[in-house]
Amino acid sequence: MNTTDWIGSAAATLTTTAFIPQAWKVWRTRHTADISLGMYTMFTLGVALWLAYGILLESWPIMIANSITLLLAGTVLLMKIKFG
């Protein structure tokens, strides 16, 4: 793996796993008052488009990272809608 691949892998890992603490906290507390519905809606749609882009490019790193991020951000978005 070359330097570019290492940097891309590190970036994908960090930006994807960054959503785990938020999703876990919302799941545990059911508290979503301080989460912006607009931001999470736009972000989740953006991640879905990144996933589509990765699929069109047949780029596994983009597809894997954005699939996981979409799952995590989508979970927070659904909990925001459900718990208000």
Residue pairs with C-beta under 8 A, 6 or more apart in sequence:
1 9
8 61
9 61
12 61
12 62
12 64
12 65
13 65
15 65
15 69
16 65
16 68
16 69
16 72
19 69
19 72
19 73
19 76
20 72
22 72
22 76
23 72
23 75
23 76
23 79
25 31
26 32
26 35
26 76
26 79
26 80
26 83
27 75
27 79
30 79
30 83
31 83
32 76
32 79
32 80
32 83
32 84
33 84
35 76
35 80
37 77
37 80
37 81
40 73
40 76
40 77
40 80
41 77
43 73
44 70
44 73
44 74
44 77
47 66
47 69
47 70
47 73
48 66
48 70
50 62
50 66
50 69
51 62
51 63
51 66
51 67
51 70
53 62
54 60
54 61
54 62
54 63
54 66
55 63
